Amino acid sequence: MGLLAFDYGRRRIGVAVGEEIMGSARGLRTLTSDAPDLWPAIDTLVAEWGPEGFVVGWPTQADGKPTPLARRIRAFARTLEERYGQPVYWCDEHLTSHLARERRRPGRHDPGLDAHAAAVILEGWFLENAS
């Protein structure tokens, strides 16, 4: 199953793609959260990659409670599901930014830290849901 993953943040949204059969993912690009072309950019990615679902990172605080961004992330996920008619899955995104830093490849083709974080989220989801 091919999936697109999102690391949703106040300013940026990292996007990654991966295949469940391989259990690996790669960062695609980083979008601006409040950009007027956000949904057209996601439309393009969905058309290009044809995902069978989406994985969205779910941030929690140290005490396990949702972060203040939780409401916006839920709204984003609900829009994904309604707009594309595909399921949305959740994955804990604890420490993903730290792990994503290890994936950085300096240069103009690097999709950005947030996209690498989305790849870490997706690979975590694959591990948690392996058959």
N, CA, C and O atoms as a MOPAC input file, in Angstrom:
PM7 MOZYME 1SCF
protein

 N      0.85300 1    -1.17400 1     0.00000 1
 C      0.00000 1     0.00000 1     0.00000 1
 C      0.89100 1     1.22600 1     0.00000 1
 O      1.76100 1     1.36300 1     0.86000 1
 N      0.68500 1     2.11500 1    -0.95100 1
 C      1.41600 1     3.37800 1    -1.02400 1
 C      0.71100 1     4.43200 1    -0.18100 1
 O     -0.51000 1     4.58200 1    -0.24100 1
 N      1.49700 1     5.15600 1     0.60400 1
 C      0.94700 1     6.17000 1     1.50200 1
 C      1.72800 1     7.46600 1     1.39000 1
 O      2.92100 1     7.46800 1     1.08700 1
 N      1.03400 1     8.56700 1     1.63800 1
 C      1.68100 1     9.85700 1     1.82900 1
 C      1.61100 1    10.16700 1     3.31500 1
 O      0.59500 1     9.91300 1     3.96100 1
 N      2.68300 1    10.71300 1     3.85000 1
 C      2.72000 1    11.07600 1     5.26400 1
 C      2.95500 1    12.56800 1     5.40500 1
 O      3.58300 1    13.20500 1     4.55900 1
 N      2.42600 1    13.11200 1     6.50900 1
 C      2.53400 1    14.54100 1     6.76700 1
 C      3.02600 1    14.79500 1     8.17800 1
 O      2.54600 1    14.19500 1     9.14000 1
 N      3.98800 1    15.69000 1     8.28300 1
 C      4.44900 1    16.21100 1     9.56300 1
 C      3.93800 1    17.64300 1     9.62100 1
 O      4.55400 1    18.55800 1     9.07300 1
 N      2.80300 1    17.82600 1    10.29300 1
 C      2.11800 1    19.11700 1    10.30200 1
 C      2.68800 1    20.01300 1    11.39600 1
 O      2.77000 1    19.61800 1    12.56000 1
 N      3.07800 1    21.21900 1    11.00800 1
 C      3.58800 1    22.19400 1    11.96500 1
 C      2.92800 1    23.54300 1    11.77300 1
 O      2.22700 1    23.76700 1    10.78600 1
 N      3.15200 1    24.43200 1    12.70800 1
 C      2.55200 1    25.77100 1    12.62600 1
 C      2.91300 1    26.49400 1    11.33200 1
 O      2.06400 1    27.14600 1    10.72400 1
 N      4.16500 1    26.38100 1    10.91600 1
 C      4.61900 1    27.10700 1     9.72700 1
 C      4.82800 1    26.21900 1     8.50700 1
 O      4.64100 1    26.66200 1     7.37400 1
 N      5.21500 1    24.97300 1     8.73600 1
 C      5.55800 1    24.09100 1     7.62300 1
 C      4.91400 1    22.71700 1     7.78200 1
 O      4.61400 1    22.26400 1     8.88600 1
 N      4.71400 1    22.06800 1     6.62300 1
 C      4.20500 1    20.69600 1     6.59200 1
 C      5.16800 1    19.87900 1     5.74100 1
 O      5.33800 1    20.13500 1     4.54900 1
 N      5.78800 1    18.89900 1     6.37100 1
 C      6.65500 1    18.00200 1     5.62500 1
 C      5.82300 1    16.89000 1     5.01200 1
 O      4.87300 1    16.40300 1     5.62600 1
 N      6.18400 1    16.48800 1     3.79800 1
 C      5.45600 1    15.44100 1     3.08700 1
 C      6.44600 1    14.35500 1     2.66100 1
 O      7.53000 1    14.64700 1     2.15700 1
 N      6.05200 1    13.10500 1     2.87300 1
 C      6.87600 1    11.95800 1     2.47300 1
 C      5.99800 1    10.92400 1     1.78900 1
 O      4.77400 1    10.94300 1     1.92400 1
 N      6.62900 1    10.03000 1     1.06200 1
 C      5.94400 1     8.94800 1     0.38500 1
 C      6.63900 1     7.63800 1     0.74200 1
 O      7.85100 1     7.60500 1     0.95700 1
 N      5.86800 1     6.57300 1     0.80000 1
 C      6.46500 1     5.27500 1     1.09000 1
 C      5.54300 1     4.14200 1     0.69800 1
 O      4.34500 1     4.32200 1     0.48000 1
 N      6.14400 1     2.96800 1     0.61600 1
 C      5.42300 1     1.74600 1     0.27500 1
 C      5.48600 1     0.79000 1     1.45200 1
 O      6.56300 1     0.51200 1     1.97900 1
 N      4.34000 1     0.29300 1     1.85800 1
 C      4.26900 1    -0.61200 1     2.99800 1
 C      5.09400 1    -1.87300 1     2.76600 1
 O      5.73700 1    -2.36500 1     3.69300 1
 N      5.08600 1    -2.39400 1     1.56700 1
 C      5.79500 1    -3.64100 1     1.28700 1
 C      7.29700 1    -3.49700 1     1.52800 1
 O      7.95300 1    -4.45900 1     1.92800 1
 N      7.84100 1    -2.31500 1     1.29100 1
 C      9.26200 1    -2.05600 1     1.51700 1
 C      9.52000 1    -1.57400 1     2.94000 1
 O     10.61200 1    -1.75900 1     3.47700 1
 N      8.52300 1    -0.96300 1     3.53700 1
 C      8.67900 1    -0.45000 1     4.89100 1
 C      9.56200 1     0.77200 1     4.98300 1
 O     10.02800 1     1.12600 1     6.06600 1
 N      9.79700 1     1.41900 1     3.85800 1
 C     10.65600 1     2.59900 1     3.86000 1
 C      9.93100 1     3.78200 1     3.23100 1
 O      8.94700 1     3.63000 1     2.50700 1
 N     10.45600 1     4.96400 1     3.53500 1
 C      9.84900 1     6.19000 1     3.03300 1
 C     10.93800 1     7.18800 1     2.69600 1
 O     12.08000 1     7.06900 1     3.13900 1
 N     10.55700 1     8.17600 1     1.89900 1
 C     11.49000 1     9.26500 1     1.59800 1
 C     10.73800 1    10.58000 1     1.59200 1
 O      9.57700 1    10.65700 1     1.18900 1
 N     11.42400 1    11.60400 1     2.04600 1
 C     10.83100 1    12.93800 1     2.05500 1
 C     10.65900 1    13.45000 1     0.64000 1
 O     11.53200 1    13.27700 1    -0.21100 1
 N      9.51800 1    14.08600 1     0.39900 1
 C      9.25400 1    14.64200 1    -0.92500 1
 C      9.49300 1    16.14500 1    -0.97300 1
 O     10.26800 1    16.64600 1    -1.78800 1
 N      8.80700 1    16.84700 1    -0.07800 1
 C      8.92700 1    18.30800 1    -0.07900 1
 C      8.34000 1    18.88500 1     1.19300 1
 O      7.67500 1    18.19900 1     1.96900 1
 N      8.60200 1    20.15200 1     1.38000 1
 C      8.07400 1    20.88300 1     2.52700 1
 C      7.16500 1    21.98100 1     2.00700 1
 O      7.54300 1    22.76200 1     1.13400 1
 N      5.96200 1    22.02600 1     2.55900 1
 C      4.95800 1    23.02300 1     2.16800 1
 C      4.80600 1    24.05100 1     3.28200 1
 O      5.17700 1    23.79700 1     4.42800 1
 N      4.25800 1    25.21300 1     2.93800 1
 C      3.97200 1    26.23900 1     3.93700 1
 C      2.54200 1    26.05400 1     4.41500 1
 O      1.61000 1    26.02900 1     3.61000 1
 N      2.36600 1    25.92300 1     5.73600 1
 C      1.06100 1    25.57900 1     6.32600 1
 C     -0.07100 1    26.50900 1     5.92400 1
 O     -1.17600 1    26.05200 1     5.62900 1
 N      0.19100 1    27.80000 1     5.90800 1
 C     -0.89700 1    28.74800 1     5.64900 1
 C     -0.84500 1    29.34400 1     4.24400 1
 O     -1.47200 1    30.37100 1     3.98800 1
 N     -0.11500 1    28.72200 1     3.34500 1
 C     -0.01700 1    29.22600 1     1.97500 1
 C     -1.34300 1    29.05200 1     1.24300 1
 O     -2.02600 1    28.04500 1     1.43000 1
 N     -1.71100 1    30.02200 1     0.41100 1
 C     -2.96700 1    29.89100 1    -0.34200 1
 C     -2.95600 1    28.71800 1    -1.31800 1
 O     -4.01400 1    28.22400 1    -1.70900 1
 N     -1.76800 1    28.27300 1    -1.71000 1
 C     -1.68500 1    27.15100 1    -2.65300 1
 C     -1.43100 1    25.81500 1    -1.95700 1
 O     -1.00800 1    24.85800 1    -2.60700 1
 N     -1.68100 1    25.73200 1    -0.64400 1
 C     -1.42700 1    24.49400 1     0.08800 1
 C     -2.21000 1    23.32500 1    -0.50300 1
 O     -1.61900 1    22.30400 1    -0.85600 1
 N     -3.51600 1    23.45700 1    -0.61300 1
 C     -4.31800 1    22.32800 1    -1.09500 1
 C     -4.07900 1    22.01100 1    -2.56700 1
 O     -4.07300 1    20.83400 1    -2.92800 1
 N     -3.87800 1    23.01600 1    -3.44500 1
 C     -3.48800 1    22.65600 1    -4.81100 1
 C     -2.15000 1    21.90300 1    -4.86300 1
 O     -1.97800 1    21.01100 1    -5.69400 1
 N     -1.20800 1    22.25300 1    -3.98800 1
 C      0.07000 1    21.53300 1    -3.94700 1
 C     -0.14500 1    20.09500 1    -3.49300 1
 O      0.46400 1    19.17300 1    -4.03700 1
 N     -1.01000 1    19.89900 1    -2.49800 1
 C     -1.30800 1    18.53300 1    -2.04000 1
 C     -2.07900 1    17.77800 1    -3.12300 1
 O     -1.84900 1    16.58500 1    -3.32300 1
 N     -2.99700 1    18.46200 1    -3.83000 1
 C     -3.70400 1    17.83200 1    -4.95900 1
 C     -2.70400 1    17.26500 1    -5.96200 1
 O     -2.87400 1    16.14600 1    -6.44600 1
 N     -1.66800 1    18.03300 1    -6.27200 1
 C     -0.65300 1    17.61000 1    -7.23300 1
 C      0.08500 1    16.36800 1    -6.73000 1
 O      0.31500 1    15.42900 1    -7.49100 1
 N      0.45300 1    16.36700 1    -5.45200 1
 C      1.14900 1    15.20800 1    -4.88300 1
 C      0.26500 1    13.96300 1    -4.88200 1
 O      0.73400 1    12.86400 1    -5.17600 1
 N     -1.00100 1    14.13700 1    -4.55200 1
 C     -1.93700 1    13.00800 1    -4.54900 1
 C     -2.11300 1    12.47200 1    -5.97000 1
 O     -2.14000 1    11.25800 1    -6.17300 1
 N     -2.23200 1    13.36100 1    -6.95100 1
 C     -2.37100 1    12.92000 1    -8.34400 1
 C     -1.11200 1    12.19500 1    -8.81800 1
 O     -1.19800 1    11.20000 1    -9.53800 1
 N      0.04000 1    12.68900 1    -8.41900 1
 C      1.30000 1    12.08500 1    -8.85400 1
 C      1.56500 1    10.72500 1    -8.21000 1
 O      2.01000 1     9.79900 1    -8.89000 1
 N      1.29800 1    10.59200 1    -6.90900 1
 C      1.66700 1     9.39100 1    -6.17800 1
 C      0.51800 1     8.40700 1    -5.97400 1
 O      0.76500 1     7.24000 1    -5.66800 1
 N     -0.73300 1     8.84500 1    -6.13400 1
 C     -1.88300 1     7.95300 1    -6.00400 1
 C     -1.91600 1     7.15800 1    -4.71100 1
 O     -2.04700 1     5.93500 1    -4.75000 1
 N     -1.80000 1     7.81800 1    -3.56800 1
 C     -1.75900 1     7.07300 1    -2.30500 1
 C     -3.08100 1     6.37000 1    -2.00400 1
 O     -4.15400 1     6.79300 1    -2.43400 1
 N     -2.96000 1     5.28500 1    -1.25000 1
 C     -4.13300 1     4.54600 1    -0.79400 1
 C     -4.55300 1     4.99000 1     0.60100 1
 O     -5.49000 1     4.44300 1     1.18300 1
 N     -3.85800 1     5.97400 1     1.12400 1
 C     -4.16000 1     6.51900 1     2.43900 1
 C     -3.09300 1     7.50100 1     2.85000 1
 O     -2.13500 1     7.75200 1     2.12000 1
 N     -3.27600 1     8.05100 1     4.03100 1
 C     -2.38200 1     9.07500 1     4.55600 1
 C     -2.00300 1     8.74000 1     5.99200 1
 O     -2.79600 1     8.15800 1     6.73200 1
 N     -0.80300 1     9.10600 1     6.37600 1
 C     -0.36900 1     8.99100 1     7.75600 1
 C     -0.04000 1    10.40400 1     8.22300 1
 O      0.69900 1    11.13800 1     7.56700 1
 N     -0.59900 1    10.76400 1     9.35800 1
 C     -0.36400 1    12.09900 1     9.91900 1
 C      0.29000 1    11.93100 1    11.28000 1
 O     -0.16400 1    11.14700 1    12.11400 1
 N      1.36100 1    12.67800 1    11.49000 1
 C      2.05100 1    12.63000 1    12.76100 1
 C      1.21900 1    13.26200 1    13.86100 1
 O      0.60700 1    14.31200 1    13.66400 1
 N      1.19800 1    12.61500 1    15.02300 1
 C      0.42500 1    13.10000 1    16.16200 1
 C      1.39600 1    13.47400 1    17.27800 1
 O      2.03100 1    12.60000 1    17.86900 1
 N      1.51100 1    14.77000 1    17.56800 1
 C      2.45500 1    15.20100 1    18.60600 1
 C      1.83100 1    15.15400 1    19.99500 1
 O      0.65700 1    15.47700 1    20.17900 1
 N      2.62800 1    14.75200 1    20.95200 1
 C      2.18200 1    14.76700 1    22.34200 1
 C      3.24200 1    15.46700 1    23.19300 1
 O      4.41800 1    15.53500 1    22.83600 1
 N      2.78300 1    15.97600 1    24.31900 1
 C      3.69300 1    16.58800 1    25.26800 1
 C      4.32700 1    15.48600 1    26.11600 1
 O      3.95000 1    14.31900 1    26.00500 1
 N      5.27500 1    15.85400 1    26.94900 1
 C      5.98100 1    14.87800 1    27.78900 1
 C      5.02600 1    14.07500 1    28.66300 1
 O      5.29400 1    12.91300 1    28.97100 1
 N      3.89800 1    14.69400 1    29.07000 1
 C      2.94000 1    13.99200 1    29.92800 1
 C      1.93300 1    13.16100 1    29.13500 1
 O      1.00700 1    12.58800 1    29.70900 1
 N      2.11800 1    13.09600 1    27.80400 1
 C      1.23900 1    12.29600 1    26.95900 1
 C      0.01700 1    13.01900 1    26.43900 1
 O     -0.72600 1    12.47200 1    25.62300 1
 N     -0.20700 1    14.25100 1    26.90100 1
 C     -1.36300 1    15.02100 1    26.43400 1
 C     -1.08000 1    15.62000 1    25.05500 1
 O      0.07300 1    15.88400 1    24.71500 1
 N     -2.13200 1    15.83200 1    24.26700 1
 C     -1.94600 1    16.45100 1    22.95200 1
 C     -1.37000 1    17.86300 1    23.08200 1
 O     -1.58000 1    18.54500 1    24.08400 1
 N     -0.65100 1    18.27700 1    22.06400 1
 C     -0.09300 1    19.62500 1    22.04400 1
 C     -1.18600 1    20.63200 1    21.66400 1
 O     -2.26000 1    20.23700 1    21.21000 1
 N     -0.91800 1    21.92300 1    21.84800 1
 C     -1.89900 1    22.94200 1    21.44900 1
 C     -2.23400 1    22.90700 1    19.95500 1
 O     -3.26800 1    23.43200 1    19.54300 1
 N     -1.38800 1    22.30600 1    19.16000 1
 C     -1.61200 1    22.22500 1    17.71200 1
 C     -2.59200 1    21.11400 1    17.32800 1
 O     -2.96000 1    20.99200 1    16.16000 1
 N     -3.01200 1    20.31300 1    18.29200 1
 C     -3.84200 1    19.13200 1    18.01800 1
 C     -5.11400 1    19.46400 1    17.23600 1
 O     -5.47300 1    18.73500 1    16.31200 1
 N     -5.78600 1    20.53200 1    17.58700 1
 C     -7.04700 1    20.88200 1    16.89200 1
 C     -6.79200 1    21.13700 1    15.41000 1
 O     -7.55500 1    20.67200 1    14.56300 1
 N     -5.72100 1    21.87500 1    15.08600 1
 C     -5.40400 1    22.16100 1    13.68100 1
 C     -5.01200 1    20.88300 1    12.93700 1
 O     -5.35500 1    20.70500 1    11.76800 1
 N     -4.29700 1    20.00500 1    13.62200 1
 C     -3.88500 1    18.75100 1    12.97400 1
 C     -5.10100 1    17.87400 1    12.69000 1
 O     -5.19400 1    17.26800 1    11.62300 1
 N     -6.02300 1    17.80700 1    13.63000 1
 C     -7.26300 1    17.02700 1    13.39500 1
 C     -8.04400 1    17.59700 1    12.21100 1
 O     -8.54900 1    16.84100 1    11.38100 1
 N     -8.14700 1    18.92400 1    12.12800 1
 C     -8.86900 1    19.56000 1    11.01800 1
 C     -8.17100 1    19.25400 1     9.69100 1
 O     -8.83400 1    18.96900 1     8.69300 1
 N     -6.85500 1    19.31000 1     9.67700 1
 C     -6.08800 1    18.99300 1     8.47700 1
 C     -6.35100 1    17.54700 1     8.04600 1
 O     -6.59800 1    17.28300 1     6.87000 1
 N     -6.29900 1    16.62100 1     8.99100 1
 C     -6.53000 1    15.20800 1     8.68800 1
 C     -7.94900 1    14.96600 1     8.19200 1
 O     -8.16500 1    14.18100 1     7.26900 1
 N     -8.90900 1    15.63800 1     8.80600 1
 C    -10.30300 1    15.49400 1     8.37600 1
 C    -10.46500 1    15.97500 1     6.93100 1
 O    -11.18100 1    15.35600 1     6.14400 1
 N     -9.80000 1    17.07600 1     6.58800 1
 C     -9.87100 1    17.58900 1     5.21900 1
 C     -9.22300 1    16.60900 1     4.23900 1
 O     -9.74700 1    16.38300 1     3.14900 1
 N     -8.08200 1    16.02500 1     4.62600 1
 C     -7.44800 1    15.01200 1     3.76500 1
 C     -8.43400 1    13.88400 1     3.45000 1
 O     -8.62700 1    13.50900 1     2.29300 1
 N     -9.04800 1    13.35800 1     4.50300 1
 C     -9.96000 1    12.22600 1     4.34300 1
 C    -11.16200 1    12.59000 1     3.47300 1
 O    -11.54300 1    11.82200 1     2.59000 1
 N    -11.75700 1    13.74700 1     3.71700 1
 C    -12.93800 1    14.16600 1     2.95800 1
 C    -12.59700 1    14.52500 1     1.52200 1
 O    -13.34600 1    14.19300 1     0.60300 1
 N    -11.47900 1    15.19700 1     1.32400 1
 C    -11.10700 1    15.69000 1    -0.00400 1
 C    -10.71000 1    14.55100 1    -0.94500 1
 O    -11.03100 1    14.58400 1    -2.13300 1
 N    -10.01200 1    13.54400 1    -0.41200 1
 C     -9.47000 1    12.49800 1    -1.27200 1
 C    -10.13800 1    11.13800 1    -1.09200 1
 O     -9.84800 1    10.21200 1    -1.84900 1
 N    -11.01400 1    11.00000 1    -0.12100 1
 C    -11.73400 1     9.75000 1     0.07700 1
 C    -10.83800 1     8.57900 1     0.45200 1
 O    -11.15000 1     7.42600 1     0.15500 1
 N     -9.74000 1     8.87900 1     1.09800 1
 C     -8.80300 1     7.84700 1     1.52700 1
 C     -8.67200 1     7.91100 1     3.04700 1
 O     -8.85900 1     8.97500 1     3.63500 1
 N     -8.35100 1     6.78300 1     3.69300 1
 C     -8.23800 1     6.78400 1     5.15300 1
 C     -7.01400 1     7.56100 1     5.64800 1
 O     -6.00300 1     7.68800 1     4.95800 1
 N     -7.15000 1     8.06400 1     6.85000 1
 C     -6.03400 1     8.72900 1     7.52600 1
 C     -5.66400 1     7.89200 1     8.73800 1
 O     -6.52000 1     7.51300 1     9.53800 1
 N     -4.38800 1     7.61300 1     8.85900 1
 C     -3.85400 1     6.86700 1     9.99100 1
 C     -2.99000 1     7.81600 1    10.81500 1
 O     -2.45300 1     8.79600 1    10.30000 1
 N     -2.87000 1     7.50900 1    12.08800 1
 C     -2.11100 1     8.36100 1    12.99800 1
 C     -0.85000 1     7.64600 1    13.45600 1
 O     -0.83500 1     6.42300 1    13.60100 1
 N      0.20400 1     8.41700 1    13.68300 1
 C      1.44500 1     7.85700 1    14.20600 1
 C      2.09100 1     8.87000 1    15.14600 1
 O      2.17600 1    10.05800 1    14.83200 1
 N      2.53800 1     8.39200 1    16.28800 1
 C      3.23200 1     9.24400 1    17.24300 1
 C      4.45700 1     9.84900 1    16.57000 1
 O      5.23500 1     9.14300 1    15.92900 1
 N      4.62100 1    11.14200 1    16.71700 1
 C      5.75800 1    11.78300 1    16.07600 1
 C      6.83400 1    12.19400 1    17.07600 1
 O      7.68100 1    13.03500 1    16.77600 1
 N      6.79500 1    11.60700 1    18.24200 1
 C      7.78600 1    11.91200 1    19.27300 1
 C      9.20300 1    11.64200 1    18.76400 1
 O      9.48700 1    10.54600 1    18.28100 1
 N     10.07400 1    12.61000 1    18.86500 1
 C     11.48600 1    12.54000 1    18.47500 1
 C     11.73300 1    12.44900 1    16.97100 1
 O     12.86100 1    12.17800 1    16.55900 1
 N     10.73100 1    12.66200 1    16.15300 1
 C     10.95900 1    12.53600 1    14.70900 1
 C     11.89300 1    13.61100 1    14.17600 1
 O     12.69200 1    13.33600 1    13.28100 1
 N     11.81400 1    14.82200 1    14.69900 1
 C     12.70200 1    15.87500 1    14.20900 1
 C     14.16000 1    15.53100 1    14.49400 1
 O     15.03900 1    15.78900 1    13.67200 1
 N     14.40700 1    14.95000 1    15.65400 1
 C     15.77700 1    14.54400 1    15.99100 1
 C     16.27400 1    13.48600 1    14.99800 1
 O     17.38500 1    13.59500 1    14.47900 1
 N     15.46100 1    12.47500 1    14.73700 1
 C     15.85500 1    11.42700 1    13.79900 1
 C     15.97200 1    11.96700 1    12.37200 1
 O     16.81100 1    11.51100 1    11.59500 1
 N     15.12800 1    12.93400 1    12.03800 1
 C     15.14800 1    13.51100 1    10.69100 1
 C     16.44600 1    14.25900 1    10.42000 1
 O     16.92000 1    14.28200 1     9.28400 1
 N     17.02400 1    14.86900 1    11.44700 1
 C     18.28800 1    15.59800 1    11.26600 1
 C     19.38300 1    14.68000 1    10.73600 1
 O     20.26400 1    15.12300 1     9.99900 1
 N     19.33100 1    13.42000 1    11.10400 1
 C     20.32900 1    12.46200 1    10.64700 1
 C     20.18100 1    12.14800 1     9.15300 1
 O     21.11200 1    11.62300 1     8.54300 1
 N     19.04400 1    12.45800 1     8.56900 1
 C     18.78400 1    12.17400 1     7.15400 1
 C     19.13900 1    13.33700 1     6.24000 1
 O     19.17800 1    13.17900 1     5.01900 1
 N     19.39400 1    14.49000 1     6.81300 1
 C     19.63400 1    15.68000 1     5.98700 1
 C     20.77200 1    15.44800 1     5.01100 1
 O     21.79700 1    14.85100 1     5.34000 1
 N     20.55900 1    15.93900 1     3.80100 1
 C     21.57300 1    15.88700 1     2.75600 1
 C     21.74000 1    17.30400 1     2.23300 1
 O     20.97000 1    17.75500 1     1.38500 1
 N     22.73100 1    17.99400 1     2.73300 1
 C     22.90200 1    19.37600 1     2.28500 1
 C     22.95400 1    19.45500 1     0.76200 1
 O     23.60900 1    18.64500 1     0.10700 1
 N     22.27500 1    20.41200 1     0.23000 1
 C     22.24900 1    20.59300 1    -1.21900 1
 C     20.87300 1    21.01000 1    -1.67800 1
 O     19.91300 1    21.01500 1    -0.90700 1
 N     20.79600 1    21.35000 1    -2.90700 1
 C     19.54000 1    21.90100 1    -3.42100 1
 C     18.43300 1    20.87600 1    -3.60200 1
 O     17.27400 1    21.26200 1    -3.75600 1
 N     18.74400 1    19.59300 1    -3.59200 1
 C     17.70800 1    18.57200 1    -3.77700 1
 C     17.17200 1    18.01600 1    -2.46300 1
 O     16.31300 1    17.13400 1    -2.45900 1
 N     17.68200 1    18.53300 1    -1.35000 1
 C     17.18800 1    18.08000 1    -0.05800 1
 C     15.77100 1    18.63400 1     0.14400 1
 O     15.55400 1    19.83500 1    -0.01700 1
 N     14.79600 1    17.76500 1     0.49700 1
 C     13.40800 1    18.22800 1     0.62600 1
 C     13.12600 1    18.99700 1     1.91000 1
 O     12.02500 1    19.52100 1     2.07400 1
 N     14.07200 1    19.07800 1     2.81000 1
 C     13.89000 1    19.83100 1     4.04700 1
 C     13.67000 1    18.93100 1     5.25100 1
 O     13.22300 1    17.79000 1     5.13300 1
 N     13.99800 1    19.48100 1     6.41200 1
 C     13.89800 1    18.73700 1     7.66200 1
 C     12.49100 1    18.20900 1     7.90900 1
 O     12.32700 1    17.07800 1     8.36600 1
 N     11.47400 1    19.01300 1     7.61100 1
 C     10.09200 1    18.59100 1     7.85400 1
 C      9.70000 1    17.41000 1     6.97100 1
 O      8.95600 1    16.53300 1     7.41000 1
 N     10.18800 1    17.37700 1     5.74000 1
 C      9.90800 1    16.24300 1     4.85100 1
 C     10.60600 1    14.98400 1     5.35900 1
 O     10.04800 1    13.88900 1     5.28800 1
 N     11.81900 1    15.14000 1     5.86900 1
 C     12.51400 1    13.98800 1     6.45200 1
 C     11.76800 1    13.50300 1     7.69800 1
 O     11.68000 1    12.29900 1     7.94000 1
 N     11.23400 1    14.43600 1     8.48500 1
 C     10.45300 1    14.04900 1     9.66600 1
 C      9.20700 1    13.26700 1     9.25000 1
 O      8.83000 1    12.30200 1     9.91400 1
 N      8.56700 1    13.68100 1     8.15600 1
 C      7.39900 1    12.94100 1     7.65500 1
 C      7.79900 1    11.52500 1     7.25200 1
 O      7.02900 1    10.58600 1     7.45600 1
 N      8.99400 1    11.35800 1     6.68000 1
 C      9.47300 1    10.02100 1     6.31300 1
 C      9.69400 1     9.16300 1     7.55400 1
 O      9.37600 1     7.97400 1     7.55000 1
 N     10.23600 1     9.75500 1     8.61100 1
 C     10.43300 1     9.02500 1     9.86600 1
 C      9.07800 1     8.60500 1    10.44300 1
 O      8.92500 1     7.48500 1    10.93100 1
 N      8.10300 1     9.50500 1    10.38400 1
 C      6.74700 1     9.19300 1    10.86200 1
 C      6.19200 1     7.99700 1    10.08700 1
 O      5.65400 1     7.06100 1    10.67800 1
 N      6.32400 1     8.03400 1     8.77500 1
 C      5.77100 1     6.96500 1     7.93900 1
 C      6.47200 1     5.62900 1     8.20700 1
 O      5.81500 1     4.59100 1     8.29200 1
 N      7.77900 1     5.65300 1     8.33700 1
 C      8.48700 1     4.41000 1     8.63600 1
 C      8.10600 1     3.87800 1    10.01200 1
 O      8.03700 1     2.66400 1    10.20700 1
 N      7.85700 1     4.77700 1    10.97400 1
 C      7.36600 1     4.35000 1    12.28200 1
 C      6.00100 1     3.68200 1    12.17200 1
 O      5.74000 1     2.67700 1    12.83200 1
 N      5.14100 1     4.24000 1    11.34100 1
 C      3.81800 1     3.65300 1    11.13200 1
 C      3.94600 1     2.26200 1    10.51200 1
 O      3.26000 1     1.32300 1    10.91700 1
 N      4.84000 1     2.14500 1     9.51900 1
 C      5.05500 1     0.82800 1     8.90400 1
 C      5.49200 1    -0.19400 1     9.95600 1
 O      4.98700 1    -1.31700 1     9.97200 1
 N      6.41400 1     0.18000 1    10.82000 1
 C      6.89100 1    -0.73200 1    11.86700 1
 C      5.78700 1    -1.14100 1    12.81500 1
 O      5.67600 1    -2.31000 1    13.18500 1
 N      4.96900 1    -0.17600 1    13.20900 1
 C      3.87300 1    -0.45800 1    14.15600 1
 C      2.78200 1    -1.31300 1    13.54000 1
 O      2.07200 1    -2.01700 1    14.25800 1
 N      2.63500 1    -1.26600 1    12.23400 1
 C      1.52100 1    -1.94700 1    11.56800 1
 C      1.97100 1    -3.07500 1    10.65700 1
 O      1.21400 1    -3.50000 1     9.78400 1
 N      3.18500 1    -3.56700 1    10.84300 1
 C      3.68400 1    -4.67200 1    10.02400 1
 C      2.82600 1    -5.91000 1    10.24600 1
 O      2.43400 1    -6.22300 1    11.37000 1
 N      2.55100 1    -6.58700 1     9.17700 1
 C      1.71200 1    -7.79200 1     9.25100 1
 C      2.49600 1    -8.97300 1     9.73800 1
 O      1.94900 1   -10.06900 1     9.86100 1

